[in-house]
Amino acid sequence: MTQSEVKVTAKSLREFTEEVFVRVGMSPEDAAIEADVLLWANLRGVDSHGVLRIPWYVSNVDKGIMNPSPNITGVKETPATVVIESDHALGPAVTVFAMTKVMEKARNTGIGWGFICNHTHQGAMGYYAQMASKNDMAGIVFVCSPPNMAPFGAKAAGVSNSPKTIAVPSQKQRVLFLDRATSMAARGKIWLAVEKGIPIPDSWALDKEGNPTTDPIQAVIFRPVGGPKGSGLALLFECISSVIIGNPLLEPILMAKKVESQPSKQEGTKGAHPDHVPRPIQNSVVAAIDIGQFTDVESYKKHIDNLIDGIKALPKAEGFKEILVPGEPEEKTYDDRIKNGIPLPEGTIRNLRGVAERFGVKLPSGL
């Protein structure tokens, strides 16, 4: 922890967060979910998706982008699948609703597959996949949004940086889960760099001119992880989420850009008009696999333990004291922060003070 950071307890930070979202207009139940998802991230060191997001969420509610009291409805449903219209809901509330629903379907059919349409930011995706793993299921979640990442070989945004997560249960080990975007870094990590006043690696993002930058303030376009691998995966995620439910997010913007690059053909073209630029919404896939309908659950979890033990017992590369499996660094951070508190940088504290003053909510102790 640096001198400009202050540690607060998870309990006090959760209470503050929950009260803010009630004041914003969410139901007490949805506000509790929102707080739980944000604190889940902070406790695991994923501060980019924690409470630093609160002022941004509040601003988006003010702008009418995020709907604190949405009409969440299932619009299409089969025994194994569901399409959910979220009405611009804040992501955590509708995603918990969706994962609960697909887990119910998985118990009946073996697999539950859900599409969430027109939601907003979901926070840390691993939270939802772990809902499934805690119920002896494998959880899979990925999200698509309008273009914010440059495809390999381009210097302009053309795909989404589509975060994805997978979680599976184990017997004696911590849950095994992967949670990461298809970009080199998530937007929240860039925001965190701004609040800490530190540069970012030039591999993370491009500026508005399409040039690599180390200035987080100038970073506006993500760069894909693994070059063509990351951008290719993001493109195919769009094909099996947004496009398959008839709500494409990339195509309208890409076609408008194509028209804009051909001035002689712009006139009379609907896609080029600014009124037809898609709103900042997202679509997601939420899936659960009921392990017990395919194999013995305890045997499966023992195999996962063996996989983890086997990986960690491999000869270590030079400079490594330990081989960590996906999700393990976050769980180690959780152990520390649940005991010793969550460190918040000065920039985050300053922004939370502004929110507290606006809504008349008491700040967490120590701030």
C-alpha positions as CSV (number, residue, x, y, z in Angstrom):
1,M,0.0,0.0,0.0
2,T,1.4,3.4,-0.9
3,Q,1.2,6.5,1.4
4,S,-1.6,8.0,-0.7
5,E,-3.8,4.9,-0.1
6,V,-6.2,4.3,2.8
7,K,-7.5,0.9,3.9
8,V,-11.1,0.5,4.7
9,T,-13.1,-2.6,5.9
10,A,-15.1,-4.6,3.4
11,K,-18.1,-4.2,5.7
12,S,-18.1,-0.5,5.8
13,L,-17.4,-0.1,2.1
14,R,-20.2,-2.5,1.3
15,E,-22.7,-0.6,3.5
16,F,-21.7,2.7,1.8
17,T,-22.0,1.2,-1.7
18,E,-25.3,-0.4,-1.0
19,E,-26.8,2.9,0.3
20,V,-25.5,4.9,-2.6
21,F,-27.3,2.6,-5.1
22,V,-30.5,2.8,-3.1
23,R,-30.3,6.6,-3.3
24,V,-29.7,6.3,-7.0
25,G,-33.0,4.5,-7.4
26,M,-32.3,0.8,-7.2
27,S,-34.4,-1.6,-5.1
28,P,-32.7,-2.6,-1.9
29,E,-32.3,-6.1,-3.3
30,D,-30.6,-4.9,-6.5
31,A,-28.5,-2.4,-4.6
32,A,-27.3,-5.3,-2.4
33,I,-26.3,-7.3,-5.5
34,E,-24.5,-4.2,-7.0
35,A,-22.5,-3.8,-3.8
36,D,-21.7,-7.5,-3.6
37,V,-20.3,-7.6,-7.1
38,L,-18.2,-4.4,-6.6
39,L,-16.8,-5.6,-3.3
40,W,-16.2,-9.1,-4.7
41,A,-13.8,-7.4,-7.1
42,N,-12.1,-5.1,-4.6
43,L,-11.5,-8.0,-2.2
44,R,-9.7,-9.9,-4.9
45,G,-7.5,-7.1,-6.0
46,V,-9.5,-6.4,-9.1
47,D,-9.8,-2.7,-8.2
48,S,-10.5,-1.7,-11.8
49,H,-13.9,-3.3,-11.4
50,G,-14.6,-2.3,-7.8
51,V,-15.9,0.9,-6.1
52,L,-13.9,3.2,-8.3
53,R,-16.8,2.5,-10.8
54,I,-19.4,4.1,-8.5
55,P,-19.1,7.7,-9.8
56,W,-19.3,6.4,-13.4
57,Y,-22.4,4.4,-12.7
58,V,-24.1,7.4,-11.0
59,S,-23.2,9.5,-14.0
60,N,-24.6,7.0,-16.4
61,V,-27.9,6.8,-14.4
62,D,-28.0,10.7,-14.6
63,K,-27.6,10.5,-18.4
64,G,-30.3,7.9,-18.8
65,I,-27.8,5.2,-20.0
66,M,-28.2,3.0,-17.0
67,N,-31.7,2.2,-15.7
68,P,-31.9,1.6,-11.9
69,S,-35.4,0.3,-12.0
70,P,-35.6,-1.8,-15.2
71,N,-38.4,-4.1,-16.5
72,I,-36.4,-7.3,-16.9
73,T,-38.3,-9.9,-18.9
74,G,-37.8,-13.2,-20.6
75,V,-38.7,-12.8,-24.3
76,K,-37.9,-16.2,-25.7
77,E,-37.6,-19.5,-23.8
78,T,-37.1,-23.2,-24.2
79,P,-36.3,-25.9,-21.6
80,A,-32.6,-25.2,-22.0
81,T,-32.4,-21.6,-23.3
82,V,-33.7,-18.1,-22.5
83,V,-33.4,-14.6,-24.0
84,I,-33.7,-11.9,-21.5
85,E,-34.4,-8.2,-22.3
86,S,-32.8,-6.2,-19.6
87,D,-34.2,-2.7,-20.4
88,H,-30.7,-1.0,-19.8
89,A,-30.4,-2.5,-16.4
90,L,-27.2,-2.1,-14.4
91,G,-25.4,-5.3,-15.3
92,P,-25.0,-7.1,-11.9
93,A,-28.8,-7.2,-11.2
94,V,-29.8,-8.7,-14.6
95,T,-26.8,-11.0,-14.8
96,V,-27.4,-12.6,-11.4
97,F,-31.1,-13.0,-12.5
98,A,-29.9,-14.7,-15.7
99,M,-27.4,-17.0,-14.1
100,T,-30.0,-18.1,-11.5
101,K,-32.4,-18.9,-14.4
102,V,-29.9,-20.9,-16.5
103,M,-28.8,-22.8,-13.4
104,E,-32.4,-23.9,-12.9
105,K,-32.5,-25.0,-16.6
106,A,-29.2,-26.8,-16.2
107,R,-30.6,-28.9,-13.3
108,N,-33.4,-30.0,-15.6
109,T,-31.7,-30.4,-18.9
110,G,-27.9,-30.6,-18.1
111,I,-27.1,-27.3,-19.8
112,G,-28.6,-23.8,-19.4
113,W,-27.8,-21.2,-22.0
114,G,-29.0,-17.6,-21.7
115,F,-28.7,-14.4,-23.8
116,I,-28.9,-11.1,-22.0
117,C,-29.9,-8.2,-24.4
118,N,-29.4,-4.5,-23.8
119,H,-27.8,-4.4,-20.4
120,T,-25.0,-2.1,-19.1
121,H,-21.7,-2.7,-17.4
122,Q,-21.6,-5.9,-15.3
123,G,-18.5,-5.5,-13.1
124,A,-16.1,-8.4,-12.6
125,M,-17.4,-11.3,-14.7
126,G,-15.9,-14.0,-12.5
127,Y,-18.6,-13.3,-9.9
128,Y,-21.3,-14.8,-12.1
129,A,-19.3,-17.9,-13.3
130,Q,-18.6,-18.6,-9.6
131,M,-22.3,-18.6,-8.9
132,A,-22.4,-21.8,-11.0
133,S,-19.3,-23.4,-9.6
134,K,-20.6,-23.0,-6.0
135,N,-23.6,-25.1,-7.1
136,D,-21.5,-27.9,-8.6
137,M,-21.8,-26.6,-12.1
138,A,-19.4,-25.1,-14.6
139,G,-20.1,-21.5,-15.3
140,I,-19.3,-19.7,-18.6
141,V,-20.0,-16.0,-19.2
142,F,-18.9,-13.6,-22.0
143,V,-20.0,-10.1,-23.0
144,C,-20.0,-8.0,-26.2
145,S,-20.3,-4.3,-26.6
146,P,-19.9,-1.7,-29.4
147,P,-16.4,-1.4,-30.8
148,N,-13.7,-0.3,-28.4
149,M,-10.7,-2.4,-29.5
150,A,-8.6,-2.3,-32.6
151,P,-8.6,-5.6,-34.6
152,F,-5.2,-6.9,-35.3
153,G,-3.7,-4.8,-38.1
154,A,-6.1,-1.8,-37.6
155,K,-5.6,1.5,-35.8
156,A,-9.3,2.2,-35.1
157,A,-11.8,0.4,-32.9
158,G,-13.7,-2.4,-34.8
159,V,-14.4,-5.1,-32.2
160,S,-15.3,-5.3,-28.5
161,N,-12.7,-6.3,-25.9
162,S,-15.2,-9.0,-24.8
163,P,-14.4,-10.1,-21.3
164,K,-15.0,-13.9,-20.7
165,T,-14.9,-16.1,-17.7
166,I,-15.1,-19.8,-16.9
167,A,-15.3,-21.3,-13.4
168,V,-15.4,-24.9,-12.2
169,P,-15.6,-26.5,-8.7
170,S,-12.9,-28.4,-7.0
171,Q,-12.9,-30.6,-3.8
172,K,-10.1,-29.3,-1.6
173,Q,-8.7,-26.5,-3.6
174,R,-10.1,-23.0,-4.2
175,V,-12.4,-22.6,-7.1
176,L,-10.5,-22.7,-10.5
177,F,-11.6,-19.8,-12.6
178,L,-10.4,-17.6,-15.5
179,D,-11.6,-14.1,-15.9
180,R,-10.1,-11.7,-18.4
181,A,-10.8,-9.5,-21.4
182,T,-9.7,-10.1,-25.0
183,S,-7.7,-6.9,-24.7
184,M,-4.3,-6.4,-23.1
185,A,-6.0,-4.6,-20.2
186,A,-9.6,-3.7,-19.2
187,R,-10.9,-0.1,-19.2
188,G,-11.0,-0.1,-15.4
189,K,-7.2,-0.8,-15.2
190,I,-6.6,2.3,-17.3
191,W,-8.9,4.3,-15.1
192,L,-7.0,3.0,-12.1
193,A,-3.8,4.2,-13.6
194,V,-5.4,7.7,-14.0
195,E,-6.4,7.7,-10.3
196,K,-3.0,6.6,-9.2
197,G,-1.2,9.0,-11.6
198,I,0.9,6.3,-13.2
199,P,1.7,5.5,-16.9
200,I,0.4,2.4,-18.6
201,P,2.4,0.0,-20.9
202,D,2.3,1.1,-24.5
203,S,1.0,-2.4,-25.4
204,W,-2.3,-1.6,-23.7
205,A,-4.0,1.0,-25.8
206,L,-4.0,3.5,-28.6
207,D,-4.8,7.2,-28.6
208,K,-7.5,8.8,-30.8
209,E,-5.1,8.9,-33.7
210,G,-4.4,5.2,-33.5
211,N,-0.9,5.5,-32.0
212,P,0.4,3.5,-29.0
213,T,0.3,5.6,-25.8
214,T,1.6,5.3,-22.2
215,D,-0.7,8.1,-21.0
216,P,-3.8,6.6,-19.5
217,I,-5.7,9.8,-20.1
218,Q,-5.0,9.6,-23.9
219,A,-5.9,5.9,-24.0
220,V,-9.1,5.5,-26.0
221,I,-8.8,2.3,-28.0
222,F,-7.9,-1.1,-26.5
223,R,-5.2,-3.3,-28.1
224,P,-6.0,-7.1,-28.3
225,V,-4.2,-9.7,-26.3
226,G,-2.3,-12.1,-28.5
227,G,-2.8,-9.9,-31.6
228,P,-5.0,-11.8,-34.1
229,K,-6.0,-14.3,-31.4
230,G,-7.6,-11.8,-29.1
231,S,-9.3,-9.8,-31.8
232,G,-10.5,-13.0,-33.6
233,L,-12.0,-14.4,-30.4
234,A,-13.8,-11.1,-29.8
235,L,-15.3,-11.1,-33.3
236,L,-16.6,-14.6,-33.0
237,F,-18.1,-13.8,-29.6
238,E,-20.2,-11.1,-31.3
239,C,-21.4,-13.7,-33.8
240,I,-22.7,-16.1,-31.2
241,S,-24.2,-13.5,-28.9
242,S,-25.4,-10.2,-30.3
243,V,-25.9,-11.4,-33.9
244,I,-27.7,-14.6,-33.0
245,I,-30.4,-12.7,-31.1
246,G,-30.8,-10.1,-33.8
247,N,-29.2,-7.2,-31.8
248,P,-25.8,-6.7,-33.5
249,L,-23.5,-4.1,-31.8
250,L,-20.5,-4.1,-34.1
251,E,-22.1,-4.1,-37.6
252,P,-24.0,-0.8,-37.4
253,I,-20.9,1.2,-36.4
254,L,-18.6,-0.6,-38.8
255,M,-21.0,0.0,-41.7
256,A,-21.4,3.6,-40.8
257,K,-17.6,4.0,-40.7
258,K,-17.4,2.3,-44.1
259,V,-19.9,4.8,-45.5
260,E,-18.0,7.7,-43.9
261,S,-14.8,6.6,-45.7
262,Q,-16.6,7.0,-49.0
263,P,-17.9,10.6,-49.1
264,S,-19.5,10.2,-52.5
265,K,-21.8,7.5,-51.2
266,Q,-22.9,9.1,-47.9
267,E,-25.9,10.9,-49.0
268,G,-29.1,9.1,-48.2
269,T,-27.4,6.3,-46.3
270,K,-29.2,5.6,-43.1
271,G,-26.3,4.1,-41.3
272,A,-24.1,7.2,-41.5
273,H,-26.5,9.4,-39.7
274,P,-25.5,10.1,-36.0
275,D,-29.0,9.3,-34.8
276,H,-28.4,5.7,-35.9
277,V,-25.3,5.1,-33.8
278,P,-26.1,2.4,-31.3
279,R,-26.5,3.3,-27.7
280,P,-23.7,2.2,-25.2
281,I,-25.3,-1.1,-24.4
282,Q,-24.0,-4.7,-24.1
283,N,-25.2,-8.2,-24.8
284,S,-24.0,-11.3,-22.9
285,V,-24.1,-15.1,-22.9
286,V,-24.5,-16.7,-19.5
287,A,-24.2,-20.5,-19.4
288,A,-24.2,-23.3,-16.7
289,I,-23.4,-27.0,-17.1
290,D,-24.7,-29.3,-14.4
291,I,-21.7,-31.6,-13.9
292,G,-23.7,-34.3,-12.1
293,Q,-25.7,-35.0,-15.2
294,F,-22.6,-36.0,-17.1
295,T,-20.3,-37.6,-14.5
296,D,-20.0,-38.1,-10.7
297,V,-19.6,-34.7,-9.1
298,E,-17.1,-35.6,-6.4
299,S,-15.0,-37.6,-8.9
300,Y,-15.0,-34.5,-11.2
301,K,-13.9,-32.2,-8.3
302,K,-11.1,-34.7,-7.4
303,H,-9.9,-34.6,-11.0
304,I,-9.8,-30.8,-10.8
305,D,-7.8,-31.0,-7.5
306,N,-5.3,-33.4,-9.2
307,L,-5.0,-31.0,-12.2
308,I,-4.2,-28.1,-9.9
309,D,-1.7,-30.2,-7.8
310,G,-0.1,-31.5,-11.0
311,I,0.4,-28.0,-12.5
312,K,1.8,-26.6,-9.2
313,A,4.2,-29.5,-8.9
314,L,5.9,-28.9,-12.3
315,P,9.5,-27.6,-12.4
316,K,9.4,-23.9,-11.9
317,A,10.9,-21.5,-14.5
318,E,13.8,-19.3,-13.6
319,G,12.6,-16.4,-11.4
320,F,9.4,-18.1,-10.2
321,K,8.9,-19.2,-6.6
322,E,5.5,-20.7,-7.2
323,I,3.3,-21.8,-10.1
324,L,-0.1,-20.2,-9.8
325,V,-3.3,-21.5,-11.4
326,P,-6.1,-19.2,-12.7
327,G,-7.9,-17.5,-9.9
328,E,-5.3,-18.2,-7.3
329,P,-3.7,-14.7,-7.1
330,E,-7.1,-13.2,-6.5
331,E,-8.0,-15.7,-3.8
332,K,-4.7,-14.9,-2.0
333,T,-5.5,-11.2,-2.2
334,Y,-9.0,-12.0,-0.8
335,D,-7.4,-13.6,2.3
336,D,-5.3,-10.5,3.0
337,R,-8.0,-7.9,2.3
338,I,-10.8,-9.6,4.2
339,K,-8.5,-9.5,7.2
340,N,-6.6,-6.3,6.8
341,G,-8.9,-4.1,4.7
342,I,-9.2,-2.8,1.1
343,P,-6.7,-0.1,0.0
344,L,-8.2,2.8,-1.9
345,P,-6.1,5.3,-3.8
346,E,-6.4,9.0,-3.3
347,G,-8.2,9.5,-6.6
348,T,-10.9,6.9,-5.7
349,I,-11.4,8.4,-2.2
350,R,-11.8,11.9,-3.7
351,N,-14.4,10.7,-6.1
352,L,-16.3,8.7,-3.5
353,R,-16.4,11.8,-1.2
354,G,-18.2,13.7,-4.0
355,V,-20.8,10.9,-4.3
356,A,-21.2,10.8,-0.5
357,E,-21.8,14.6,-0.4
358,R,-24.3,14.5,-3.2
359,F,-26.5,11.7,-1.7
360,G,-25.9,12.5,2.0
361,V,-24.4,9.0,2.6
362,K,-21.8,8.5,5.3
363,L,-18.4,7.6,4.0
364,P,-16.7,4.3,5.2
365,S,-14.8,4.7,8.4
366,G,-11.4,6.1,7.8
367,L,-12.3,8.2,4.8
